[in-house]
Amino acid sequence: MLMRVIKIQMILATSIAVLGTTTPGMAQDKECLSCLVKASYHAHADAAGVLGAQEASRKLLLDWQDQATDKIAFANWQKSLVRANTRRAETLAHDIDFPALLQRTPGAAGLIALFLRKIHDVALKRKLVDLIKPIAESGSFPREYFSSLEVGVTNAEASNKDDGGSKAISFSKNPPAEMVERYAVYASIAEELGDMRGREQYIRWLLIAVISQDMETAMREKFLEGIDPVVNALDDHNTARVLAVFEQVGGFSHIHENAPSLAELGIAIVHHGNDNEARRSLLSQIEPLALTGKFDGQRYALMFDRLAEIEGRPQRYGTQDMCNNGVREIYTLEPGDVDKRRARFELKPIDIHLEELRDMYGSC
């Protein structure tokens, strides 16, 4: 608790210094906080988009690797794309002043985590993981996720190599003949959806790092008033584009059949949007897939519960929370054993989930 109070005081002090604010008073501090988050988002949203696009492209190739008839040609092409993406990610990383970014907005630790998953420069990996370690130790970054990142860096150091990501080894830059037509259709879709996902994740990391701190209700509301228009505009644009992309390729079922990772990515983006009609339509399509193990069950559970909450119905899987007199609680549940329903999709027990929600989002 003390760490969170200290952290929000540090963020406010930094915002005043960075934005050149000299006017005393809480109202000015509230304005500075949302302005600072928006400034950090706009400064590095492009980088977040690039990393998101790279991840979507990586998963797209994983969708297809078992279908390749020439496994060697496919693997060489895959490695060529990985190396190109690694070089681009490392170039972007070297151009960002991460210590200054974290000092202004600790939520940027999420962006650093994305870089850690993409770069292969061991020295740079160590620098970045050490930067976010204090944030993880304070509880403002998922500890389990940080531990996995730290183990990855330690293993890379122990092997004394950069996993080949930046080495000048020649691999084919062209897809195997059997993949040319398919790649022409889906490569640009992966890039666009991945870019959208990277940007929406980045803005949420930034704002969650703020609202998870202990602050007065009026201050929290003022901050959200300043940042919500940015988030809503982003979500509305993204949802409209996902729906257009799905229609462009013949609908959700078509993209799920040919590029399942992109179908799941699109659903993840729509989940954050405000188009309930689209959410309802897509939910009806993914439900039979999720219940038969052909679609990400956790993603389905999130969308099912979100729509139930919006429509004023009890939720089934306990993924949504509500504010009860300043205390974060699980939103109303359907009767029955919720932990049994959650276990079907490998969701943690509800008590652990609630504890994690309170730790991540703080008071309400």
N, C-alpha and C positions, 0 to 999 in steps of 0.2 A: 504494500500500500504506500509506504513512504517513498519507494522508488518511483512510483507513478506520479505522486504529487511533485517530487523534484523534477521529473522529466517534463511535465506540462509547464512548470515554471521556467525551465530552460528553453523550451520551444517558444514560449511567449517572449522571453528576453531576447532570443535570437531574432524573432520576427521584427521586433522593434528596431534592433540594430541594423538588420539587413535592409529593411524598407525605409530606413531613415526617419522613423516616427519619433517625435519628441513630445507629443501631446500626452499628458498623463491621463489615467482613467481607464476603467475596464472596457468601455465601449470601443475605444480605439484599439485595444488589445485584441478584441474579438475580430475586428475587421482585418487586422494584420495577419491573424492566424489563417483565415480562409484565403487571403491574398497570397500568403506564402506557399500554401499547398497548391494553389492553382498555378503559381509561377514555376514551382518545381515540376508539376505535371507537364506544362507546356514546353519546358526546357528539354525534357527527355522522353516525351511521349513517342517521338519517332524511333528512338532506340528501343523502347519497349515493344513497339510495333514490329521492328525488324526481328527481334528475338522471338516474338510470338509467331511470326511467319516462318522462321526457321524451324520451330518446334512442330508446327502444323505440317510442314514439308517432310520432316523426319518421320512423323507418324503415318503420313500418306504412303511413303515407301515401305513402311512396315506392313501396311495393309496388303501390299502386293508381293512382298518378297517370296512368299510360299507359292505364288502362282507363276513365278518366273521359270521358264523352261531351261534357260541358260543361266544357272546360278552364279557362275563365275563372272560373266558379263554384267549381271545385275549387281553383284557385290562391288565390282570395280566402279560402276557408275555411282552407286550409293556412297562409296568412300570419297569419290571426287566431289560430290555435293557437300559431304561433311567437312572436307578440308576447306572448301570455298567459304562455307558458313563460319567455320572457326576463324579463318583469317579476318573476315568482316567483323565478327563479334569482338575479336581482340583489338582491332583498330578502333572500334567504337569505345571500348572500355578504356583504352589509353587516353582518349579525348575527354573523359569525364572526371571531374574533381570529386571523387566519392566521399572523402572526409568532409568536405564542405557541404555536400548534398545531404549527408546523414545528419550533420549538425543542424541544418535547417529543417529537415523533414525525415525523422527516423524511419518512417514507412518506406523510404527508398531502399531499405534492406531487402524488400521483395524483388526489386530490380536487380540488386547485386546477386541475389540467389539465382536469378535467370542467367546472368552472365557466368556464374560459377558452373552452371550446367552446360554451357556452350564453349567456353574457352579451354585451351589445353596448356597454356603457359603456366607452369607450376609456380613460379615466383609470383605471378599475378594472382593466381588462385589463393596462395597463402596470404597475400596482402588483403584480398577482399574478404576472406573468411574471418580473418582477425578483426576486420572492421566491424562486422556484424555480431561478433561474439558477445560484447557487452550488452547489446540490445536483446539477444537471446537469453542471456543470463538474467536480465531484468524482467523477463516474461513478456516483452513486447514483440517477440518473434517466436514462432512455433519451435519449441525446444527439440522435438523429435526430428523435425525437418532440418534444423541447424546441425544436429548430431550427424545426420546422414551426409550433409555437405562437408562437415569437418572430416569425417572418416574418408570421404572421397579424396580430399586434398592430402591427407596424411598418406593414403595409399599411393597417390601419384608421386609424392616426395620419396617414399620408400622405394618405388620402382625406378626412380631417377630418370624418368622420361616423360614426354608430354603427350603420350598416347598416339603419337603420329599425326596429330591434328594439324600441325604447322609445317611438317616436313615436306620438302619438295619432291614428292614421289608422284610419278605420272600415272593417272588413271583416266579412263575414258570419261569425257564430259558429256557424252551423248547417251541417251537411254537406249537399251536394247531395242531392236527392231519391233519386237512384239509389244513394247510399251510406248512407242512413239505417239500413236494416236490417243491413247488414254491419258498420257502425260500432258499432251497439248490441251486437253479439256480440263484437267483437274489441277494442274500446277498453279495456274493463276488463281483458282478458287482457294487453294490452300494458303497462298500468300495473302489474299484479301481477308479471309476469315481469321487467319493467324494474327495478322496485323491488328484487326479489331479486338481480338481476345487479349493480346498483349497490352493494348492501350487501356482497356476496361479494367484489367487486373491492376495495372499500375496506379490508376487514380484511386482504386479502392484500397490498395495497400497504404497509400498516403493518408487517406481520410480515416481508415480504421486505426492507424497509429495515433491519431489525435483523439478520436472519440473513445478509445479504450482507456484513456487517462481519466483520473478523477477530477471533474470540474463542475462548476455550478451549472444548474439546469439552463439558466438564461444564456450562459456562455456557450453551452453545447448547441442550443437552438440557434443562436446567432451564427455560429460556425457553419451549421448545416444549411442555413438560409443562404450563406455565401457560396457553398460548394455544390449544393443540390442541382442548380441549373446546369452546371458543367456536366455532372454525371447523367442527368436526365437527357440532355441533348445528345450525349454520346450514346446512351442506351437506345434512344429512339432511332437514331441514324443506323446503328448497328442492326437492330431488329429488322428495320425495313430492308436493309441490304441482304441479310440472311434469307429472308422470305423471297426476295427477288432472285437470289442465287439458286435457292431450291427450285423455284419455278423454271429458271433458265435451263436446268439440267433434267427436268422432267418430274420434279417433286421430291419430297423427302425419301420415299421408298426407293427411288432410283439412286439417289446419292448414297443411301445407306447400303445398298447392294454393291455398289461399285467402289465406294470410298468411305467405309463405315466410320473411320476416325473423323472425317470432315462432317459427317452427319451428327456425330456426338458433339463436335465443336460448335456447330451451328445451334444445337439445342442449348448448350451451355450459355451461349450469347443471348438467345431469346429469353432464357430464364430471368435475366436481369432487366429485361425490357418492361414496357407498360402496356403491351398489346395483349389483352386477355383473350381475345378471340383467337389469335394465333396460338397462344399458349394452350388453349383448350383443344384446338384442332390437332396440334402436334402431339399433345399428350395422348390423345386417342390412338395415334399411330405408333407411338413408342411403347405404350403399355403392354400390348401382347408380345412385343419383342423383349422387353425387360423381364417379363414374367416367365419367359422361356430361355433366358440367359443369352439372348442375342443383342442386347443393348445394355449399356452401363446402368445397373440397378440403382446405384446411388444417385446418378443424375436424374433418373426417373422419379425416385422418392422425393427429391428436392422440388421438382416441378409439380408433382402431385400435391404435396403439402402446401406449396406456395399458392396454387390455384384454390385449394380448399379454404385457406385463410382468407383470400381475397373474396371468395363467395360466401364467407361466414359459416363454413362448415368445419367440423372437427378434422384435424389432420390425422393421417394414418401412421406416419413413420417418425414423427417427433423431430423433424428437421427445423421447424420454425419456432421462433421465440416471441415473447411479448413482454411489455413492461408492466409490472404490478406494484404500484406505490414505490417506484424507484428501484425495484428489485427485478432483475431479468429472470423470467420463468419460461417454461415450455408452454407454447400455445395449446389450447384445448385439444385433447386426443380422442380418437375413436375408442370405444370400449375394447377390452381384450388385452393381450400381452404384447405391449409395444416392443419390448426387447426381442421377442421372438420374431416379430415382423422386421425389425431392424437387422437382426442376424441374417436373415435371408439374403440381404444385400451387403453383408459384411460391414454394417454400420456399428459403431461402438454402442455399448449400453447407454440408455438414456441419461442416467445419472452422470456418467463421465462426459457425455456430450454437453450437458448443461453446465458442468464445471468448466469445460473448455470455452463455451460461449461467454460465460461471465469473465473468464480470464482474457479472452480476445477483445470483447466489446466493452467491458467495464460496466459501470452503473448506467441507469437509463432515466 
